Amino acid sequence: MKLLTGLFVAAILTASATPASAAIVYNLAFRLPGEVASFDSRITADAGETFSGVEILLIETVDSPSESILGNDSLVDAFVPNRFGNLTAFKASVEASGSDGDFSSLSSNLDGGNPGPGLNDRTISFLAIGAGLGSAGKTSVALGVLPNGKTAREAVLGTVTLIAPTAGETTFSVNDFSSVSSDFGTFGIGSLEIASRDSGGSFNNGSLTLVTAIPEPSSLAFLMAVGTICVARRRQRRIVS
């Protein structure tokens, strides 16, 4: 597979569509195995090629003087590190549009919680009901400080298998199920959608487009030549028989 164009983690975190003054930005994104997390990307693939174990991510970018919500340790519990910032809930849908590409095996990452309402083959959902009841919430991983001084964290929300179209292109999108609700929340803050917008930031959906590779002219000519030879041999066999 060959990357065509795309915005990857570094690009997402340094120059997104949000205003330069944005303080906290959340991006939903896909990450193919062995690749960098991406959203709004275009990747070439063989016809019908299958990509298993594609991760669905929530990426938080924080611009000073705001502080990370997912990394907030103000209510550290001796048995549940970083409990304050852990995700207590999320709900996001996955969709495919264009050509005949499809997806399957959509699965929520339930570490630290339980299946949330509405979990199905097109929706990932998660719910944590408190450390005392055995669900500490979903933790995130620090991505470090970026060259522009912003800090970033990510949480893996689930996995999905993406299937490239047999021809043309298919766009896969991961969307906040209902942007006006608190589908994404933490123990202490509540709605991440509201908190990010109140800070001057935003909460953004993500997408990845798989484009069926078109053989180069030389390769296409070679395939046509092979096909012609095969047809000629079949005709010779019929004549001989």
Disulfide bonds with the S-S distance in Angstrom:
none
